Amino acid sequence: MSQFAINMMFVGASFLLYIGIAVWARAGSTKEFYVAGGGVNPITNGMATAADWMSAASFISMAGLIAAGGYANSSFLMG
């Protein structure tokens, strides 16, 4: 068997696996699209999302802003 045929069998098997997982895990209702099936309070979910966003913005973007623009840009940390 040629290397090309082995490669095609591997790629085809992996696609079948991915398709099988997609069929097995598909949503049965619109409620399943919400976090934890709708079991998480929207306020709690919003606070978790905001904490993730703010931590990334503070520690990555603001550090880069200060590094690029100097100490004068540290005032953006307060806003």
PyMOL Python script that loads the backbone (N, CA, C, O; Angstrom):
from pymol import cmd

cmd.read_pdbstr("""\
ATOM      1  N   MET A   1       0.848  -1.176   0.000  1.00  0.00           N
ATOM      2  CA  MET A   1       0.000   0.000   0.000  1.00  0.00           C
ATOM      3  C   MET A   1       0.895   1.242   0.000  1.00  0.00           C
ATOM      4  O   MET A   1       1.881   1.306   0.735  1.00  0.00           O
ATOM      5  N   SER A   2       0.550   2.201  -0.811  1.00  0.00           N
ATOM      6  CA  SER A   2       1.381   3.398  -0.945  1.00  0.00           C
ATOM      7  C   SER A   2       1.165   4.350   0.237  1.00  0.00           C
ATOM      8  O   SER A   2       0.168   4.271   0.954  1.00  0.00           O
ATOM      9  N   GLN A   3       2.120   5.234   0.408  1.00  0.00           N
ATOM     10  CA  GLN A   3       2.036   6.224   1.487  1.00  0.00           C
ATOM     11  C   GLN A   3       0.834   7.143   1.278  1.00  0.00           C
ATOM     12  O   GLN A   3       0.188   7.538   2.249  1.00  0.00           O
ATOM     13  N   PHE A   4       0.528   7.487   0.034  1.00  0.00           N
ATOM     14  CA  PHE A   4      -0.624   8.340  -0.255  1.00  0.00           C
ATOM     15  C   PHE A   4      -1.916   7.675   0.199  1.00  0.00           C
ATOM     16  O   PHE A   4      -2.777   8.336   0.780  1.00  0.00           O
ATOM     17  N   ALA A   5      -2.064   6.393  -0.054  1.00  0.00           N
ATOM     18  CA  ALA A   5      -3.275   5.669   0.347  1.00  0.00           C
ATOM     19  C   ALA A   5      -3.400   5.609   1.873  1.00  0.00           C
ATOM     20  O   ALA A   5      -4.491   5.756   2.422  1.00  0.00           O
ATOM     21  N   ILE A   6      -2.273   5.390   2.543  1.00  0.00           N
ATOM     22  CA  ILE A   6      -2.291   5.373   4.009  1.00  0.00           C
ATOM     23  C   ILE A   6      -2.687   6.743   4.557  1.00  0.00           C
ATOM     24  O   ILE A   6      -3.467   6.840   5.505  1.00  0.00           O
ATOM     25  N   ASN A   7      -2.143   7.798   3.954  1.00  0.00           N
ATOM     26  CA  ASN A   7      -2.495   9.161   4.377  1.00  0.00           C
ATOM     27  C   ASN A   7      -3.977   9.439   4.176  1.00  0.00           C
ATOM     28  O   ASN A   7      -4.625  10.006   5.056  1.00  0.00           O
ATOM     29  N   MET A   8      -4.517   9.049   3.037  1.00  0.00           N
ATOM     30  CA  MET A   8      -5.932   9.274   2.760  1.00  0.00           C
ATOM     31  C   MET A   8      -6.820   8.479   3.722  1.00  0.00           C
ATOM     32  O   MET A   8      -7.866   8.971   4.145  1.00  0.00           O
ATOM     33  N   MET A   9      -6.414   7.269   4.066  1.00  0.00           N
ATOM     34  CA  MET A   9      -7.189   6.482   5.027  1.00  0.00           C
ATOM     35  C   MET A   9      -7.170   7.142   6.405  1.00  0.00           C
ATOM     36  O   MET A   9      -8.190   7.177   7.094  1.00  0.00           O
ATOM     37  N   PHE A  10      -6.008   7.665   6.803  1.00  0.00           N
ATOM     38  CA  PHE A  10      -5.898   8.341   8.095  1.00  0.00           C
ATOM     39  C   PHE A  10      -6.752   9.603   8.127  1.00  0.00           C
ATOM     40  O   PHE A  10      -7.473   9.843   9.095  1.00  0.00           O
ATOM     41  N   VAL A  11      -6.674  10.405   7.077  1.00  0.00           N
ATOM     42  CA  VAL A  11      -7.467  11.637   7.006  1.00  0.00           C
ATOM     43  C   VAL A  11      -8.957  11.311   6.982  1.00  0.00           C
ATOM     44  O   VAL A  11      -9.745  11.959   7.670  1.00  0.00           O
ATOM     45  N   GLY A  12      -9.348  10.304   6.189  1.00  0.00           N
ATOM     46  CA  GLY A  12     -10.750   9.909   6.125  1.00  0.00           C
ATOM     47  C   GLY A  12     -11.261   9.392   7.465  1.00  0.00           C
ATOM     48  O   GLY A  12     -12.381   9.707   7.869  1.00  0.00           O
ATOM     49  N   ALA A  13     -10.437   8.594   8.159  1.00  0.00           N
ATOM     50  CA  ALA A  13     -10.843   8.079   9.470  1.00  0.00           C
ATOM     51  C   ALA A  13     -10.989   9.212  10.484  1.00  0.00           C
ATOM     52  O   ALA A  13     -11.908   9.202  11.303  1.00  0.00           O
ATOM     53  N   SER A  14     -10.077  10.192  10.427  1.00  0.00           N
ATOM     54  CA  SER A  14     -10.187  11.307  11.368  1.00  0.00           C
ATOM     55  C   SER A  14     -11.429  12.153  11.072  1.00  0.00           C
ATOM     56  O   SER A  14     -12.092  12.617  11.999  1.00  0.00           O
ATOM     57  N   PHE A  15     -11.749  12.356   9.789  1.00  0.00           N
ATOM     58  CA  PHE A  15     -12.981  13.082   9.454  1.00  0.00           C
ATOM     59  C   PHE A  15     -14.211  12.330   9.935  1.00  0.00           C
ATOM     60  O   PHE A  15     -15.142  12.944  10.457  1.00  0.00           O
ATOM     61  N   LEU A  16     -14.231  11.037   9.773  1.00  0.00           N
ATOM     62  CA  LEU A  16     -15.363  10.246  10.266  1.00  0.00           C
ATOM     63  C   LEU A  16     -15.482  10.345  11.781  1.00  0.00           C
ATOM     64  O   LEU A  16     -16.589  10.417  12.315  1.00  0.00           O
ATOM     65  N   LEU A  17     -14.357  10.349  12.467  1.00  0.00           N
ATOM     66  CA  LEU A  17     -14.379  10.512  13.921  1.00  0.00           C
ATOM     67  C   LEU A  17     -14.958  11.874  14.291  1.00  0.00           C
ATOM     68  O   LEU A  17     -15.811  11.961  15.174  1.00  0.00           O
ATOM     69  N   TYR A  18     -14.505  12.936  13.627  1.00  0.00           N
ATOM     70  CA  TYR A  18     -15.007  14.286  13.916  1.00  0.00           C
ATOM     71  C   TYR A  18     -16.499  14.398  13.626  1.00  0.00           C
ATOM     72  O   TYR A  18     -17.238  14.999  14.406  1.00  0.00           O
ATOM     73  N   ILE A  19     -16.940  13.834  12.528  1.00  0.00           N
ATOM     74  CA  ILE A  19     -18.361  13.878  12.184  1.00  0.00           C
ATOM     75  C   ILE A  19     -19.171  13.091  13.208  1.00  0.00           C
ATOM     76  O   ILE A  19     -20.258  13.512  13.604  1.00  0.00           O
ATOM     77  N   GLY A  20     -18.638  11.945  13.637  1.00  0.00           N
ATOM     78  CA  GLY A  20     -19.323  11.154  14.659  1.00  0.00           C
ATOM     79  C   GLY A  20     -19.459  11.906  15.973  1.00  0.00           C
ATOM     80  O   GLY A  20     -20.508  11.852  16.615  1.00  0.00           O
ATOM     81  N   ILE A  21     -18.401  12.610  16.378  1.00  0.00           N
ATOM     82  CA  ILE A  21     -18.467  13.407  17.605  1.00  0.00           C
ATOM     83  C   ILE A  21     -19.491  14.528  17.458  1.00  0.00           C
ATOM     84  O   ILE A  21     -20.239  14.809  18.394  1.00  0.00           O
ATOM     85  N   ALA A  22     -19.531  15.170  16.295  1.00  0.00           N
ATOM     86  CA  ALA A  22     -20.483  16.260  16.063  1.00  0.00           C
ATOM     87  C   ALA A  22     -21.920  15.759  16.127  1.00  0.00           C
ATOM     88  O   ALA A  22     -22.780  16.430  16.699  1.00  0.00           O
ATOM     89  N   VAL A  23     -22.193  14.597  15.552  1.00  0.00           N
ATOM     90  CA  VAL A  23     -23.547  14.037  15.594  1.00  0.00           C
ATOM     91  C   VAL A  23     -23.905  13.640  17.020  1.00  0.00           C
ATOM     92  O   VAL A  23     -25.028  13.878  17.463  1.00  0.00           O
ATOM     93  N   TRP A  24     -22.967  13.038  17.742  1.00  0.00           N
ATOM     94  CA  TRP A  24     -23.234  12.589  19.102  1.00  0.00           C
ATOM     95  C   TRP A  24     -23.471  13.771  20.049  1.00  0.00           C
ATOM     96  O   TRP A  24     -24.294  13.671  20.959  1.00  0.00           O
ATOM     97  N   ALA A  25     -22.755  14.897  19.844  1.00  0.00           N
ATOM     98  CA  ALA A  25     -22.810  16.022  20.775  1.00  0.00           C
ATOM     99  C   ALA A  25     -23.756  17.135  20.339  1.00  0.00           C
ATOM    100  O   ALA A  25     -23.759  18.199  20.958  1.00  0.00           O
ATOM    101  N   ARG A  26     -24.547  16.932  19.310  1.00  0.00           N
ATOM    102  CA  ARG A  26     -25.400  18.030  18.828  1.00  0.00           C
ATOM    103  C   ARG A  26     -26.442  18.411  19.878  1.00  0.00           C
ATOM    104  O   ARG A  26     -26.845  17.597  20.709  1.00  0.00           O
ATOM    105  N   ALA A  27     -26.855  19.655  19.814  1.00  0.00           N
ATOM    106  CA  ALA A  27     -27.813  20.186  20.776  1.00  0.00           C
ATOM    107  C   ALA A  27     -29.214  19.706  20.421  1.00  0.00           C
ATOM    108  O   ALA A  27     -29.607  19.681  19.254  1.00  0.00           O
ATOM    109  N   GLY A  28     -29.949  19.328  21.448  1.00  0.00           N
ATOM    110  CA  GLY A  28     -31.314  18.860  21.243  1.00  0.00           C
ATOM    111  C   GLY A  28     -32.334  19.986  21.324  1.00  0.00           C
ATOM    112  O   GLY A  28     -33.449  19.856  20.819  1.00  0.00           O
ATOM    113  N   SER A  29     -31.952  21.101  21.966  1.00  0.00           N
ATOM    114  CA  SER A  29     -32.855  22.239  22.093  1.00  0.00           C
ATOM    115  C   SER A  29     -32.027  23.521  22.170  1.00  0.00           C
ATOM    116  O   SER A  29     -30.806  23.475  22.321  1.00  0.00           O
ATOM    117  N   THR A  30     -32.694  24.647  22.067  1.00  0.00           N
ATOM    118  CA  THR A  30     -31.983  25.925  22.137  1.00  0.00           C
ATOM    119  C   THR A  30     -31.445  26.194  23.541  1.00  0.00           C
ATOM    120  O   THR A  30     -30.482  26.946  23.690  1.00  0.00           O
ATOM    121  N   LYS A  31     -32.045  25.597  24.574  1.00  0.00           N
ATOM    122  CA  LYS A  31     -31.575  25.801  25.937  1.00  0.00           C
ATOM    123  C   LYS A  31     -30.158  25.258  26.120  1.00  0.00           C
ATOM    124  O   LYS A  31     -29.409  25.759  26.959  1.00  0.00           O
ATOM    125  N   GLU A  32     -29.793  24.260  25.358  1.00  0.00           N
ATOM    126  CA  GLU A  32     -28.467  23.668  25.491  1.00  0.00           C
ATOM    127  C   GLU A  32     -27.360  24.571  24.955  1.00  0.00           C
ATOM    128  O   GLU A  32     -26.183  24.287  25.176  1.00  0.00           O
ATOM    129  N   PHE A  33     -27.703  25.643  24.262  1.00  0.00           N
ATOM    130  CA  PHE A  33     -26.690  26.574  23.774  1.00  0.00           C
ATOM    131  C   PHE A  33     -26.234  27.532  24.869  1.00  0.00           C
ATOM    132  O   PHE A  33     -25.193  28.172  24.725  1.00  0.00           O
ATOM    133  N   TYR A  34     -26.990  27.646  25.961  1.00  0.00           N
ATOM    134  CA  TYR A  34     -26.613  28.525  27.065  1.00  0.00           C
ATOM    135  C   TYR A  34     -25.583  27.838  27.947  1.00  0.00           C
ATOM    136  O   TYR A  34     -25.436  26.617  27.909  1.00  0.00           O
ATOM    137  N   VAL A  35     -24.881  28.620  28.733  1.00  0.00           N
ATOM    138  CA  VAL A  35     -23.849  28.091  29.616  1.00  0.00           C
ATOM    139  C   VAL A  35     -24.474  27.108  30.595  1.00  0.00           C
ATOM    140  O   VAL A  35     -25.443  27.434  31.280  1.00  0.00           O
ATOM    141  N   ALA A  36     -23.922  25.918  30.658  1.00  0.00           N
ATOM    142  CA  ALA A  36     -24.354  24.865  31.590  1.00  0.00           C
ATOM    143  C   ALA A  36     -25.846  24.588  31.462  1.00  0.00           C
ATOM    144  O   ALA A  36     -26.506  24.308  32.463  1.00  0.00           O
ATOM    145  N   GLY A  37     -26.380  24.660  30.268  1.00  0.00           N
ATOM    146  CA  GLY A  37     -27.794  24.376  30.064  1.00  0.00           C
ATOM    147  C   GLY A  37     -28.711  25.401  30.690  1.00  0.00           C
ATOM    148  O   GLY A  37     -29.866  25.090  30.982  1.00  0.00           O
ATOM    149  N   GLY A  38     -28.239  26.602  30.903  1.00  0.00           N
ATOM    150  CA  GLY A  38     -29.047  27.656  31.510  1.00  0.00           C
ATOM    151  C   GLY A  38     -29.001  27.630  33.026  1.00  0.00           C
ATOM    152  O   GLY A  38     -29.739  28.376  33.670  1.00  0.00           O
ATOM    153  N   GLY A  39     -28.154  26.790  33.621  1.00  0.00           N
ATOM    154  CA  GLY A  39     -28.101  26.662  35.071  1.00  0.00           C
ATOM    155  C   GLY A  39     -27.256  27.718  35.766  1.00  0.00           C
ATOM    156  O   GLY A  39     -27.222  27.754  36.996  1.00  0.00           O
ATOM    157  N   VAL A  40     -26.573  28.578  35.019  1.00  0.00           N
ATOM    158  CA  VAL A  40     -25.749  29.626  35.610  1.00  0.00           C
ATOM    159  C   VAL A  40     -26.512  30.943  35.528  1.00  0.00           C
ATOM    160  O   VAL A  40     -27.036  31.313  34.477  1.00  0.00           O
ATOM    161  N   ASN A  41     -26.564  31.641  36.659  1.00  0.00           N
ATOM    162  CA  ASN A  41     -27.249  32.929  36.720  1.00  0.00           C
ATOM    163  C   ASN A  41     -26.592  33.897  35.727  1.00  0.00           C
ATOM    164  O   ASN A  41     -25.365  33.947  35.647  1.00  0.00           O
ATOM    165  N   PRO A  42     -27.384  34.665  34.969  1.00  0.00           N
ATOM    166  CA  PRO A  42     -26.795  35.600  33.990  1.00  0.00           C
ATOM    167  C   PRO A  42     -25.847  36.626  34.609  1.00  0.00           C
ATOM    168  O   PRO A  42     -24.865  37.015  33.978  1.00  0.00           O
ATOM    169  N   ILE A  43     -26.128  37.066  35.831  1.00  0.00           N
ATOM    170  CA  ILE A  43     -25.233  38.025  36.498  1.00  0.00           C
ATOM    171  C   ILE A  43     -23.882  37.371  36.773  1.00  0.00           C
ATOM    172  O   ILE A  43     -22.834  37.973  36.540  1.00  0.00           O
ATOM    173  N   THR A  44     -23.914  36.136  37.269  1.00  0.00           N
ATOM    174  CA  THR A  44     -22.681  35.409  37.542  1.00  0.00           C
ATOM    175  C   THR A  44     -21.900  35.169  36.259  1.00  0.00           C
ATOM    176  O   THR A  44     -20.677  35.310  36.227  1.00  0.00           O
ATOM    177  N   ASN A  45     -22.613  34.806  35.211  1.00  0.00           N
ATOM    178  CA  ASN A  45     -21.955  34.577  33.929  1.00  0.00           C
ATOM    179  C   ASN A  45     -21.331  35.869  33.398  1.00  0.00           C
ATOM    180  O   ASN A  45     -20.212  35.850  32.884  1.00  0.00           O
ATOM    181  N   GLY A  46     -22.032  36.967  33.517  1.00  0.00           N
ATOM    182  CA  GLY A  46     -21.507  38.259  33.087  1.00  0.00           C
ATOM    183  C   GLY A  46     -20.292  38.687  33.886  1.00  0.00           C
ATOM    184  O   GLY A  46     -19.340  39.234  33.331  1.00  0.00           O
ATOM    185  N   MET A  47     -20.322  38.437  35.201  1.00  0.00           N
ATOM    186  CA  MET A  47     -19.173  38.793  36.032  1.00  0.00           C
ATOM    187  C   MET A  47     -17.955  37.952  35.668  1.00  0.00           C
ATOM    188  O   MET A  47     -16.835  38.462  35.657  1.00  0.00           O
ATOM    189  N   ALA A  48     -18.157  36.687  35.374  1.00  0.00           N
ATOM    190  CA  ALA A  48     -17.043  35.826  34.976  1.00  0.00           C
ATOM    191  C   ALA A  48     -16.459  36.276  33.640  1.00  0.00           C
ATOM    192  O   ALA A  48     -15.240  36.302  33.469  1.00  0.00           O
ATOM    193  N   THR A  49     -17.326  36.630  32.698  1.00  0.00           N
ATOM    194  CA  THR A  49     -16.857  37.115  31.404  1.00  0.00           C
ATOM    195  C   THR A  49     -16.101  38.430  31.562  1.00  0.00           C
ATOM    196  O   THR A  49     -15.047  38.613  30.953  1.00  0.00           O
ATOM    197  N   ALA A  50     -16.628  39.350  32.375  1.00  0.00           N
ATOM    198  CA  ALA A  50     -15.968  40.636  32.601  1.00  0.00           C
ATOM    199  C   ALA A  50     -14.617  40.444  33.278  1.00  0.00           C
ATOM    200  O   ALA A  50     -13.655  41.131  32.934  1.00  0.00           O
ATOM    201  N   ALA A  51     -14.530  39.525  34.233  1.00  0.00           N
ATOM    202  CA  ALA A  51     -13.255  39.282  34.912  1.00  0.00           C
ATOM    203  C   ALA A  51     -12.216  38.746  33.938  1.00  0.00           C
ATOM    204  O   ALA A  51     -11.053  39.147  33.989  1.00  0.00           O
ATOM    205  N   ASP A  52     -12.621  37.852  33.061  1.00  0.00           N
ATOM    206  CA  ASP A  52     -11.688  37.340  32.058  1.00  0.00           C
ATOM    207  C   ASP A  52     -11.223  38.452  31.132  1.00  0.00           C
ATOM    208  O   ASP A  52     -10.031  38.560  30.842  1.00  0.00           O
ATOM    209  N   TRP A  53     -12.153  39.282  30.664  1.00  0.00           N
ATOM    210  CA  TRP A  53     -11.802  40.348  29.733  1.00  0.00           C
ATOM    211  C   TRP A  53     -10.913  41.381  30.398  1.00  0.00           C
ATOM    212  O   TRP A  53      -9.911  41.807  29.823  1.00  0.00           O
ATOM    213  N   MET A  54     -11.279  41.791  31.620  1.00  0.00           N
ATOM    214  CA  MET A  54     -10.511  42.834  32.285  1.00  0.00           C
ATOM    215  C   MET A  54      -9.121  42.354  32.663  1.00  0.00           C
ATOM    216  O   MET A  54      -8.165  43.126  32.596  1.00  0.00           O
ATOM    217  N   SER A  55      -8.991  41.097  33.058  1.00  0.00           N
ATOM    218  CA  SER A  55      -7.658  40.633  33.419  1.00  0.00           C
ATOM    219  C   SER A  55      -6.761  40.582  32.185  1.00  0.00           C
ATOM    220  O   SER A  55      -5.585  40.938  32.260  1.00  0.00           O
ATOM    221  N   ALA A  56      -7.297  40.151  31.070  1.00  0.00           N
ATOM    222  CA  ALA A  56      -6.503  40.125  29.839  1.00  0.00           C
ATOM    223  C   ALA A  56      -6.146  41.533  29.404  1.00  0.00           C
ATOM    224  O   ALA A  56      -5.016  41.785  28.986  1.00  0.00           O
ATOM    225  N   ALA A  57      -7.099  42.456  29.497  1.00  0.00           N
ATOM    226  CA  ALA A  57      -6.836  43.834  29.092  1.00  0.00           C
ATOM    227  C   ALA A  57      -5.812  44.489  30.007  1.00  0.00           C
ATOM    228  O   ALA A  57      -4.937  45.216  29.537  1.00  0.00           O
ATOM    229  N   SER A  58      -5.913  44.242  31.289  1.00  0.00           N
ATOM    230  CA  SER A  58      -5.011  44.894  32.240  1.00  0.00           C
ATOM    231  C   SER A  58      -3.595  44.367  32.138  1.00  0.00           C
ATOM    232  O   SER A  58      -2.637  45.140  32.122  1.00  0.00           O
ATOM    233  N   PHE A  59      -3.463  43.059  32.071  1.00  0.00           N
ATOM    234  CA  PHE A  59      -2.127  42.485  32.181  1.00  0.00           C
ATOM    235  C   PHE A  59      -1.413  42.354  30.849  1.00  0.00           C
ATOM    236  O   PHE A  59      -0.185  42.263  30.830  1.00  0.00           O
ATOM    237  N   ILE A  60      -2.127  42.340  29.740  1.00  0.00           N
ATOM    238  CA  ILE A  60      -1.460  42.204  28.443  1.00  0.00           C
ATOM    239  C   ILE A  60      -1.468  43.536  27.700  1.00  0.00           C
ATOM    240  O   ILE A  60      -0.413  44.073  27.363  1.00  0.00           O
ATOM    241  N   SER A  61      -2.656  44.061  27.449  1.00  0.00           N
ATOM    242  CA  SER A  61      -2.758  45.278  26.641  1.00  0.00           C
ATOM    243  C   SER A  61      -2.160  46.493  27.335  1.00  0.00           C
ATOM    244  O   SER A  61      -1.425  47.266  26.722  1.00  0.00           O
ATOM    245  N   MET A  62      -2.473  46.657  28.602  1.00  0.00           N
ATOM    246  CA  MET A  62      -1.972  47.835  29.299  1.00  0.00           C
ATOM    247  C   MET A  62      -0.465  47.766  29.503  1.00  0.00           C
ATOM    248  O   MET A  62       0.222  48.785  29.425  1.00  0.00           O
ATOM    249  N   ALA A  63       0.048  46.579  29.763  1.00  0.00           N
ATOM    250  CA  ALA A  63       1.504  46.447  29.890  1.00  0.00           C
ATOM    251  C   ALA A  63       2.183  46.783  28.568  1.00  0.00           C
ATOM    252  O   ALA A  63       3.235  47.422  28.555  1.00  0.00           O
ATOM    253  N   GLY A  64       1.593  46.362  27.468  1.00  0.00           N
ATOM    254  CA  GLY A  64       2.139  46.698  26.160  1.00  0.00           C
ATOM    255  C   GLY A  64       2.042  48.176  25.866  1.00  0.00           C
ATOM    256  O   GLY A  64       2.952  48.756  25.272  1.00  0.00           O
ATOM    257  N   LEU A  65       0.939  48.798  26.280  1.00  0.00           N
ATOM    258  CA  LEU A  65       0.766  50.239  26.071  1.00  0.00           C
ATOM    259  C   LEU A  65       1.817  51.023  26.830  1.00  0.00           C
ATOM    260  O   LEU A  65       2.396  51.970  26.299  1.00  0.00           O
ATOM    261  N   ILE A  66       2.063  50.635  28.066  1.00  0.00           N
ATOM    262  CA  ILE A  66       3.071  51.324  28.861  1.00  0.00           C
ATOM    263  C   ILE A  66       4.466  51.081  28.294  1.00  0.00           C
ATOM    264  O   ILE A  66       5.286  51.997  28.242  1.00  0.00           O
ATOM    265  N   ALA A  67       4.734  49.855  27.873  1.00  0.00           N
ATOM    266  CA  ALA A  67       6.043  49.548  27.310  1.00  0.00           C
ATOM    267  C   ALA A  67       6.279  50.323  26.019  1.00  0.00           C
ATOM    268  O   ALA A  67       7.400  50.760  25.757  1.00  0.00           O
ATOM    269  N   ALA A  68       5.237  50.498  25.209  1.00  0.00           N
ATOM    270  CA  ALA A  68       5.391  51.187  23.931  1.00  0.00           C
ATOM    271  C   ALA A  68       5.392  52.703  24.079  1.00  0.00           C
ATOM    272  O   ALA A  68       6.125  53.403  23.381  1.00  0.00           O
ATOM    273  N   GLY A  69       4.559  53.209  25.001  1.00  0.00           N
ATOM    274  CA  GLY A  69       4.398  54.656  25.096  1.00  0.00           C
ATOM    275  C   GLY A  69       5.077  55.302  26.273  1.00  0.00           C
ATOM    276  O   GLY A  69       5.104  56.529  26.368  1.00  0.00           O
ATOM    277  N   GLY A  70       5.619  54.525  27.163  1.00  0.00           N
ATOM    278  CA  GLY A  70       6.312  55.092  28.310  1.00  0.00           C
ATOM    279  C   GLY A  70       5.416  55.239  29.525  1.00  0.00           C
ATOM    280  O   GLY A  70       4.244  54.862  29.520  1.00  0.00           O
ATOM    281  N   TYR A  71       6.014  55.804  30.570  1.00  0.00           N
ATOM    282  CA  TYR A  71       5.339  55.931  31.863  1.00  0.00           C
ATOM    283  C   TYR A  71       4.085  56.804  31.796  1.00  0.00           C
ATOM    284  O   TYR A  71       3.171  56.618  32.599  1.00  0.00           O
ATOM    285  N   ALA A  72       4.021  57.732  30.875  1.00  0.00           N
ATOM    286  CA  ALA A  72       2.883  58.642  30.775  1.00  0.00           C
ATOM    287  C   ALA A  72       1.591  57.876  30.469  1.00  0.00           C
ATOM    288  O   ALA A  72       0.507  58.341  30.822  1.00  0.00           O
ATOM    289  N   ASN A  73       1.685  56.737  29.834  1.00  0.00           N
ATOM    290  CA  ASN A  73       0.492  55.961  29.524  1.00  0.00           C
ATOM    291  C   ASN A  73      -0.025  55.150  30.714  1.00  0.00           C
ATOM    292  O   ASN A  73      -1.055  54.485  30.598  1.00  0.00           O
ATOM    293  N   SER A  74       0.657  55.193  31.835  1.00  0.00           N
ATOM    294  CA  SER A  74       0.165  54.460  33.009  1.00  0.00           C
ATOM    295  C   SER A  74      -1.124  55.037  33.539  1.00  0.00           C
ATOM    296  O   SER A  74      -1.829  54.373  34.300  1.00  0.00           O
ATOM    297  N   SER A  75      -1.455  56.272  33.153  1.00  0.00           N
ATOM    298  CA  SER A  75      -2.719  56.856  33.585  1.00  0.00           C
ATOM    299  C   SER A  75      -3.919  56.100  33.018  1.00  0.00           C
ATOM    300  O   SER A  75      -5.014  56.179  33.574  1.00  0.00           O
ATOM    301  N   PHE A  76      -3.726  55.367  31.918  1.00  0.00           N
ATOM    302  CA  PHE A  76      -4.816  54.582  31.353  1.00  0.00           C
ATOM    303  C   PHE A  76      -5.205  53.418  32.254  1.00  0.00           C
ATOM    304  O   PHE A  76      -6.300  52.873  32.107  1.00  0.00           O
ATOM    305  N   LEU A  77      -4.342  53.025  33.178  1.00  0.00           N
ATOM    306  CA  LEU A  77      -4.681  51.941  34.095  1.00  0.00           C
ATOM    307  C   LEU A  77      -5.817  52.325  35.041  1.00  0.00           C
ATOM    308  O   LEU A  77      -6.556  51.459  35.507  1.00  0.00           O
ATOM    309  N   MET A  78      -5.955  53.597  35.321  1.00  0.00           N
ATOM    310  CA  MET A  78      -7.005  54.043  36.232  1.00  0.00           C
ATOM    311  C   MET A  78      -8.353  54.117  35.536  1.00  0.00           C
ATOM    312  O   MET A  78      -9.383  54.091  36.209  1.00  0.00           O
ATOM    313  N   GLY A  79      -8.382  54.206  34.235  1.00  0.00           N
ATOM    314  CA  GLY A  79      -9.640  54.367  33.523  1.00  0.00           C
ATOM    315  C   GLY A  79     -10.067  53.078  32.956  1.00  0.00           C
ATOM    316  O   GLY A  79     -11.114  53.004  32.313  1.00  0.00           O
TER     317      GLY A  79
END
""", "prot")
cmd.dss("prot")
cmd.show_as("cartoon", "prot")
cmd.util.cbc("prot")
cmd.orient("prot")
